[in-house]
Amino acid sequence: MPRIATNVNKQRNFKDYVIYQIYTRSFKDSNGDGIGDIPGIIQKLDYLETLGVDVLWLSPFCSSPNRDNGYDVSDYRNVMKEFGTLKDLDRLIEKAHERGMLIMMDLVMNHSSIEHPWFKDKPEYYYWTDSPNNWDSYFSDSAWTWDPDRRQYYLHLFYPQQPDLNWENPEVRREFHDIAEFWIQRGIDAFRLDAIHHIGKPEGLPDAPEPKNELEHRNFKNTRRTHEYLREFREKALQNGAVFTVGETGGTTPRTSRHYVDKKRKELDMIFLFDHLWKLKNDIRNLPEVFRPIYRHLRKDGWNTNFLSNHDFPRHLSIVGNDALYHRESATTFAALLMSLWGTPFIYQGEEIGMTNVSFSKLRDYDCEAAKNRYYRALKDGRSEDQAFDEFRRSTRDNARTPFQWNSAKNAGFTTGIPWMKVNPNYSQINASSQKGRAGSIFEHYRFLIHLRKNWTVLSRGDLKFLPSGKDRVLAWKRSVARKEKREFGLSVGPDALILISNPADHSALWKRPAGVGRNYRLIYSNSNSQLLLDQDAAGRPVSGEREVDSVAVTGAGEFAGEQLGSTVILGPWETRLYVRG
């Protein structure tokens, strides 16, 4: 099959991209059946192009009975009927490439669906035993389920309908080399490898020493064999770097994560670390403590991803932000943090307009069975119904999976039919239509910050140094880049140094400029009401008033534009500022 011809420029490095995750089922329904689909994504490509993102990560779209929303694949070379057809996908790839955007496929290689023909016809592709070990599943008590036809137990680290594939079998590995080649030939530009840290099981499948403790103590992930299989996969399937990869690798630490992304090892280009989500969920001001070791271990030969939300976690705006009193301020603060940190930023659909968690009143209004299982276990453990349901609503993945809020029409413009999941009732106030093109909106803040991130070398490749936070625990860091490096990376010149100062709290804060940081920094951005957007374009040219700069709407920073970085800075609740040197 010939590779689809495109006009997309793939000379840029994955380190310079801004990536946008689409949960297809909830993004846009084109045919009124209540389920988002690939033609719906095509309808919204202009919106995504306006936002300025480079790569569209599509959550699983292969054929699936949807026991786990597409993460249980029954045919790796076809498209789920609810989402459309292969021709629809080809058209999406073509139209995205015409706009300069790449497509990342979510590829599930650790397990298949129980309905995949392999499970019946090729049992050697899976793990079977007469005597199960003591492993537990993420979604059920035991990782082993009895098969009455074969009269043996099979392994599943997730739902029983998702049997684990046996990567010790070279035929399984060859299958996935061929599957990757199939999609590359259709024009796929990148792979997000789901649960990839589980493909290499420990030899002999020994009992876990602490099977019921925290997930980090499980012994069936991040094994030596996983690394071996990934090196083989890259060598035999990934066409001399024509595509890039992002791996889901829960349980890794900043130190062990380097084994996956060290460029000398030739395994993955980026990975998702999850430790920060647990450590930041109580206070985003813990970010320097969490991020320092990541930067220390990965900066030389590796790379990092930056994200605060995805399809598996509640929305960060409602967890660590203030989605009531400081909705716009906290949403735009998170945008500035993501775009100014070291590593490739990932935006989850809806965060660019400030979508929030949902609070339905009935359990039946939710879809996530894993969360429902936790709810029933909480009742069994003695929690009251109110306590168990309140905890369920805060933690369920459905918070991130409610339909995208396009406008204030019925069902938020997501569908003309009955949506597969109810829409968040706040869609009449929070939607894309009311923000796109409106100066000072969350969308326009994201849009401009993305524009800066893509054009200023200091933001995409610059070194990172955390600055003292002071007694008010203000977030502060410096990004800097040598002029030689600017030319090497081939991006716009922009400033050679930038300082972010952020107060992610519901009260005002004072920050003192530390020794060694001069006054020769001037304010270019603040998300406060009086200082909506910056006063210069991406090439460093000053602008003023409301106008268009490189297709990005900007609003001048008012009376504060260009002010120097003083010895002390007073920040309002959830205020974030950027200063550039010079």
C-alpha positions in Angstrom: 0.0 0.0 0.0 1.6 3.4 -1.0 1.9 6.0 1.7 -0.6 8.8 1.4 1.0 11.8 -0.2 0.8 14.9 2.0 2.0 18.5 2.1 2.9 18.4 5.8 6.4 19.5 6.8 7.8 16.8 9.0 11.2 18.3 9.3 10.4 19.7 12.7 11.4 17.8 15.8 8.8 16.2 18.1 10.3 18.3 20.9 8.9 21.4 19.2 5.3 20.2 18.9 2.2 21.0 20.8 0.0 17.9 21.0 -3.8 17.8 21.4 -5.6 14.7 22.6 -9.0 13.9 21.1 -11.3 11.4 22.9 -13.2 10.7 19.7 -16.4 9.3 21.3 -16.9 12.7 23.0 -15.5 15.2 20.5 -18.0 15.7 17.7 -20.9 13.6 16.4 -21.5 14.1 12.7 -24.4 11.7 12.1 -26.7 12.2 15.1 -26.2 8.8 16.7 -24.9 10.4 19.9 -21.4 9.1 19.5 -18.4 11.2 18.3 -16.8 10.1 15.1 -14.0 10.6 12.6 -16.1 12.8 10.2 -16.9 14.9 13.3 -13.2 15.5 13.8 -12.8 16.5 10.2 -15.6 19.1 10.7 -13.6 20.7 13.5 -10.1 20.7 11.9 -10.4 24.5 11.3 -11.0 25.0 15.0 -7.9 22.9 15.8 -5.8 24.7 13.2 -6.9 28.1 14.7 -5.9 26.9 18.2 -2.4 26.2 16.7 -1.7 22.6 17.8 0.6 20.4 15.7 -0.4 16.8 16.4 -3.8 15.3 17.0 -3.6 12.2 19.3 -6.7 10.1 18.6 -7.8 7.8 21.4 -8.3 4.2 20.1 -10.2 4.0 16.9 -9.7 0.4 15.9 -12.6 -2.1 15.8 -13.7 -2.9 19.3 -16.8 -4.2 21.2 -16.1 -1.2 23.5 -15.8 -3.0 26.8 -13.2 -0.4 27.7 -14.0 2.4 25.2 -11.8 1.1 22.4 -8.9 -0.2 24.5 -10.1 -3.7 23.8 -9.3 -4.2 20.1 -11.0 -6.9 18.0 -9.4 -5.9 14.6 -6.1 -3.9 14.5 -6.5 -3.1 10.9 -9.9 -1.6 10.8 -11.9 1.3 12.2 -14.6 1.0 14.8 -18.0 1.2 13.0 -19.3 3.8 15.4 -16.4 6.1 14.4 -16.6 5.6 10.7 -14.6 3.8 8.0 -11.0 3.4 6.8 -11.9 5.9 4.1 -13.0 8.4 6.7 -9.7 8.0 8.5 -7.7 8.4 5.3 -9.6 11.6 4.6 -8.9 12.9 8.2 -5.2 12.2 7.7 -5.2 13.9 4.3 -7.1 17.0 5.6 -5.0 17.3 8.8 -1.8 17.1 6.7 -3.1 19.8 4.4 -3.3 22.0 7.5 0.1 21.0 8.7 -1.1 18.8 11.5 0.1 15.3 12.2 -2.0 12.3 13.4 -1.0 10.2 16.4 -2.6 6.8 16.7 -3.3 5.2 20.1 -2.0 1.6 19.7 -3.0 -1.0 22.2 -0.3 -3.7 22.2 -0.4 -5.2 25.7 -3.8 -6.8 25.3 -6.6 -7.4 22.8 -10.3 -7.9 23.1 -11.6 -11.4 24.0 -13.6 -11.1 20.8 -10.4 -10.8 18.6 -10.2 -14.0 16.4 -6.7 -14.6 17.9 -8.2 -15.5 21.3 -10.1 -18.5 19.8 -7.8 -19.4 16.9 -4.4 -18.6 18.3 -4.4 -19.4 22.0 -0.6 -19.4 22.0 -0.8 -15.6 21.6 -2.0 -15.4 25.3 -1.1 -16.5 28.8 -2.8 -19.7 30.1 -2.3 -21.7 33.3 -3.8 -24.3 35.5 -2.5 -22.7 38.6 -2.8 -18.9 38.7 -0.3 -16.7 40.6 -1.4 -14.0 43.0 -1.5 -11.1 40.6 -4.4 -8.7 40.9 -6.0 -6.8 38.1 -6.4 -3.0 37.8 -10.1 -3.4 37.2 -11.0 -6.5 39.2 -9.7 -8.6 42.1 -7.8 -11.3 40.3 -5.8 -11.0 37.1 -6.9 -14.5 36.1 -10.2 -15.7 34.7 -11.4 -19.3 34.1 -12.1 -20.2 30.5 -14.7 -23.1 30.4 -13.9 -24.1 26.8 -10.2 -24.4 27.3 -10.5 -25.3 31.0 -7.7 -23.1 32.0 -7.2 -19.6 33.4 -6.1 -16.7 31.2 -4.3 -13.6 32.2 -5.8 -10.1 32.1 -4.2 -7.1 33.9 -7.3 -5.0 33.0 -10.9 -6.2 32.4 -11.5 -9.9 31.9 -12.6 -9.0 28.4 -9.0 -7.8 27.7 -6.7 -10.8 27.8 -3.0 -10.0 27.9 -0.9 -10.9 24.8 2.1 -13.1 25.2 5.0 -11.0 23.8 7.4 -13.9 24.5 5.9 -15.4 21.4 7.8 -14.0 18.4 4.7 -14.3 16.3 2.9 -11.8 18.5 5.8 -9.4 18.1 5.8 -9.9 14.3 2.1 -9.2 14.2 2.6 -5.8 15.8 5.5 -4.9 13.6 3.2 -5.6 10.6 0.3 -3.7 12.2 2.5 -0.6 12.8 3.7 -0.8 9.2 0.1 -1.0 8.0 -0.8 2.3 9.7 2.4 4.0 8.8 1.6 3.3 5.1 -1.8 4.9 5.6 -0.2 8.1 6.8 0.0 7.8 10.6 2.8 10.0 11.9 3.1 8.9 15.5 2.1 6.2 18.0 0.9 6.6 21.6 1.6 3.1 23.0 -1.0 2.2 25.6 0.1 0.3 28.8 3.4 -0.4 27.0 5.2 -1.0 30.3 3.3 -4.3 30.7 4.2 -6.1 27.5 7.3 -7.8 29.0 6.1 -10.1 31.9 8.7 -11.4 34.4 10.0 -14.8 33.5 8.0 -17.6 35.0 5.2 -15.2 36.1 6.2 -15.3 39.8 3.9 -14.2 42.6 4.0 -10.5 43.4 5.7 -10.0 46.8 3.1 -7.4 47.9 0.1 -7.9 45.6 -2.4 -5.8 47.5 -0.2 -2.8 48.2 0.1 0.4 46.1 0.4 -0.1 42.3 4.1 0.7 42.4 4.8 -2.6 44.1 3.4 -4.7 41.3 6.1 -6.8 39.7 4.6 -7.2 36.2 5.6 -3.9 34.7 8.7 -2.0 33.5 10.7 -5.2 33.2 13.9 -5.9 31.3 11.9 -7.8 28.7 9.8 -4.7 28.0 12.8 -2.7 27.1 14.1 -5.5 24.8 10.8 -5.7 23.0 10.6 -1.9 22.5 14.1 -1.9 21.0 13.1 -4.6 18.6 9.8 -2.8 17.8 11.6 0.4 16.9 14.2 -1.3 14.8 11.8 -3.4 12.8 8.6 -1.3 12.6 9.3 2.4 12.8 10.9 3.1 9.5 14.1 5.0 10.3 12.5 7.6 12.5 9.7 8.5 10.1 7.3 8.3 13.1 7.7 9.2 16.8 6.5 7.4 19.8 5.0 8.2 23.2 4.7 5.4 25.8 2.4 5.1 28.7 4.7 3.8 31.4 3.0 4.0 34.8 5.1 3.2 37.8 8.4 4.7 36.5 10.4 7.1 38.5 12.4 10.1 37.0 15.5 7.9 37.3 14.0 4.7 35.7 12.1 6.6 33.0 15.4 7.5 31.4 15.8 3.8 30.4 12.8 4.3 28.0 13.8 7.7 26.5 17.6 7.7 26.5 18.3 8.4 22.8 21.2 6.0 22.9 19.0 3.1 23.8 16.6 3.7 20.9 13.3 2.7 22.5 10.8 5.5 22.9 10.9 9.3 22.1 8.8 10.4 25.1 6.9 8.8 27.9 4.0 9.7 30.2 5.1 9.9 33.8 2.1 9.9 36.2 3.7 10.4 39.6 3.2 14.2 39.3 -0.6 13.8 39.1 -0.7 12.3 42.5 1.8 14.7 44.1 0.1 17.8 42.6 -3.5 16.9 43.2 -3.5 18.5 46.6 -1.4 21.6 45.7 -0.1 22.6 42.3 2.6 24.5 44.2 4.4 21.2 44.7 5.4 21.4 41.0 9.1 22.3 41.5 9.6 19.5 44.0 8.1 17.0 41.5 9.7 18.4 38.3 13.3 18.9 39.5 14.2 15.2 39.4 12.5 14.7 36.1 14.5 17.5 34.5 17.7 16.3 36.2 17.5 12.8 34.9 16.1 13.4 31.4 17.6 16.7 30.3 20.8 15.3 28.9 19.8 12.4 26.7 16.0 12.1 27.1 12.8 14.1 26.9 9.6 14.7 28.9 5.9 15.2 28.3 3.9 17.8 30.2 0.2 17.2 30.9 -2.2 17.7 33.7 -5.3 15.9 32.3 -6.1 13.1 29.9 -9.0 10.6 29.3 -8.1 8.6 32.4 -8.1 11.4 35.1 -10.5 14.0 36.3 -9.9 17.5 34.9 -7.1 19.3 36.7 -9.0 22.6 36.6 -11.5 21.2 39.1 -9.0 19.2 41.1 -6.1 21.7 41.7 -7.6 24.9 40.2 -10.6 26.9 41.3 -13.3 26.4 38.7 -15.8 28.6 40.6 -14.3 31.8 41.9 -11.2 31.9 39.6 -12.3 29.8 36.6 -10.6 31.9 33.9 -7.5 32.8 36.0 -6.7 29.3 37.1 -7.4 27.9 33.6 -5.0 30.4 31.9 -2.5 29.8 34.7 -2.3 26.1 33.8 -1.9 27.1 30.1 1.1 29.2 31.0 2.6 26.5 33.2 2.3 23.8 30.4 3.6 26.0 27.7 6.6 27.3 29.6 7.9 24.1 31.2 10.7 21.9 29.7 9.2 19.1 27.5 6.4 18.6 25.0 3.0 19.9 26.1 -0.1 17.8 25.8 -3.5 19.5 25.8 -6.6 17.3 26.6 -9.7 18.3 24.7 -11.7 21.0 26.4 -9.1 22.3 28.7 -8.5 25.1 26.2 -12.0 26.4 27.0 -11.9 25.6 30.7 -14.2 22.5 30.8 -14.7 21.3 34.3 -15.6 18.1 36.2 -19.2 17.1 36.2 -21.5 16.3 39.1 -24.4 14.1 38.0 -26.9 13.1 40.7 -27.4 9.5 39.7 -24.9 6.6 39.4 -26.7 5.6 36.1 -25.7 8.9 34.5 -22.0 7.7 34.6 -20.3 5.2 32.3 -17.0 4.1 33.9 -17.4 0.6 35.3 -14.0 0.6 37.0 -15.1 3.6 39.1 -18.5 1.9 39.8 -16.6 -1.1 41.1 -14.7 1.1 43.5 -18.0 2.6 44.6 -19.5 -0.8 45.4 -16.3 -1.8 47.2 -16.5 1.4 49.3 -20.0 0.5 50.4 -18.9 -3.0 51.2 -16.1 -1.6 53.3 -18.6 0.4 55.4 -18.7 3.8 53.7 -22.1 5.5 53.6 -23.8 6.0 50.3 -23.2 9.7 50.4 -19.5 9.2 51.2 -19.0 6.6 48.5 -20.8 8.5 45.8 -19.0 11.8 46.6 -15.6 10.0 46.3 -16.8 8.3 43.1 -17.8 11.7 41.5 -14.5 13.2 42.3 -12.4 10.4 41.0 -14.3 8.9 38.0 -12.7 9.1 34.6 -16.0 10.2 33.2 -15.2 13.7 34.4 -12.9 14.0 31.4 -15.2 12.1 29.0 -18.3 14.2 28.9 -19.1 15.6 25.4 -17.1 18.6 24.2 -19.0 21.8 24.7 -19.1 23.5 21.3 -21.8 26.1 21.8 -24.9 26.9 24.0 -27.4 25.0 21.7 -29.0 21.7 22.8 -26.4 19.1 23.8 -23.7 21.7 23.6 -23.6 21.3 19.8 -22.0 17.9 20.2 -24.9 15.9 18.6 -28.3 16.3 17.2 -29.3 13.0 18.8 -29.1 11.6 22.3 -25.4 11.8 23.5 -23.8 8.6 24.7 -23.1 10.4 28.0 -24.9 13.4 29.4 -23.4 16.8 28.7 -22.1 18.9 31.6 -24.9 21.3 32.5 -22.5 24.3 32.5 -22.2 24.1 28.7 -24.3 27.3 28.3 -21.6 29.3 30.1 -18.5 27.3 29.1 -18.3 26.6 25.4 -15.9 27.1 22.4 -18.3 29.4 20.5 -18.4 32.0 23.2 -14.6 32.1 23.5 -13.1 31.7 20.0 -12.0 35.2 18.8 -13.0 36.9 22.1 -9.9 38.7 23.5 -9.1 37.6 27.0 -10.9 34.3 26.8 -9.3 31.1 28.0 -9.2 29.9 24.3 -7.4 33.0 23.2 -4.9 32.8 26.0 -4.1 29.2 25.0 -3.9 30.2 21.4 -1.3 32.9 22.0 0.7 30.8 24.5 0.8 27.9 22.0 2.0 30.4 19.3 4.8 31.5 21.6 5.8 28.0 22.5 6.1 27.0 18.9 8.1 30.1 17.8 10.4 30.9 20.7 13.4 28.6 21.1 13.7 29.6 24.7 10.3 27.9 25.5 10.7 24.8 23.4 14.4 24.0 24.0 15.7 26.3 26.6 17.3 25.2 29.9 15.2 25.3 33.0 16.1 26.7 36.4 13.6 26.9 39.3 13.8 30.2 41.3 13.1 30.6 45.0 9.4 30.6 45.8 9.4 32.6 49.0 7.1 32.2 51.9 4.0 32.5 49.8 5.2 29.5 47.7 5.0 31.4 44.4 6.0 29.3 41.3 8.9 30.8 39.6 11.4 29.5 37.0 13.7 30.8 34.3 14.1 29.4 30.8 17.3 30.4 28.9 18.9 29.5 25.6 22.3 30.4 24.0 22.1 32.2 20.6 24.0 29.4 19.0 21.3 26.9 20.1 18.6 29.2 18.6 20.2 28.9 15.2 20.8 25.2 15.6 17.1 24.5 16.4 16.0 26.6 13.4 13.1 28.3 15.3 12.4 32.1 15.6 15.0 34.0 17.5 12.8 35.5 20.3 14.3 36.3 23.7 17.3 34.4 25.1 15.8 34.3 28.6 12.3 34.3 30.1 11.0 34.2 33.7 7.6 32.9 34.7 6.1 33.9 38.0 2.8 32.4 39.1 0.6 32.5 42.1 -1.7 29.4 41.9 -3.7 30.1 45.0 -6.9 31.8 46.1 -5.1 34.7 47.8 -2.6 37.4 46.9 1.1 36.6 47.2 4.4 38.5 47.2 7.5 37.3 45.4 11.0 38.8 45.9 13.4 38.8 43.0 16.4 36.6 44.0 20.0 37.7 43.9 21.5 36.9 40.5 18.3 37.9 38.6 18.7 41.4 37.3 16.1 44.1 36.6 16.5 43.9 32.9 13.4 41.8 32.4 10.2 43.4 31.1 6.6 42.2 31.5 5.1 40.7 28.3 2.2 38.7 29.6 -0.2 38.5 32.5 -3.5 36.7 32.8 -5.0 39.3 35.3 -8.0 41.2 34.2 -6.1 44.4 33.7 -3.3 42.7 31.6 -4.9 40.3 29.3 -2.2 39.4 26.7 1.3 40.3 25.8 2.6 43.4 24.1 4.8 41.9 21.5 4.6 39.3 18.7 6.4 36.0 18.5 9.4 37.6 16.7 9.9 40.2 19.5 8.3 43.1 17.6 6.2 45.4 19.9 2.5 45.7 19.3 -0.1 47.7 21.1 -3.9 47.7 21.3 -6.1 45.1 19.8 -4.9 43.7 16.5 -3.9 40.5 14.6 -0.3 39.3 14.9 0.5 36.2 12.8 -3.1 35.2 13.0 -3.2 35.4 16.8 -5.5 37.9 18.4 -3.6 39.9 21.0 -4.7 42.6 23.5 -2.2 45.0 24.9 -1.1 44.7 28.5 -2.4 48.1 29.3 -0.6 50.4 31.7 1.6 47.6 32.9 3.0 46.6 29.5 6.8 46.6 29.5 7.2 47.3 33.2 10.5 46.1 34.6 10.9 43.2 37.0 11.1 44.9 40.3 12.7 43.8 43.5 9.2 42.6 44.7 6.2 41.5 42.7 2.7 41.4 44.1 0.5 38.8 42.4 -3.3 38.5 42.7 -5.1 35.2 43.1 -4.1 32.8 40.3 -2.2 35.5 38.5 0.6 34.4 36.2 3.2 36.7 34.5 5.9 36.2 31.9 9.0 38.5 31.7 11.6 38.5 29.0 15.1 39.7 29.2 16.1 42.8 27.2 
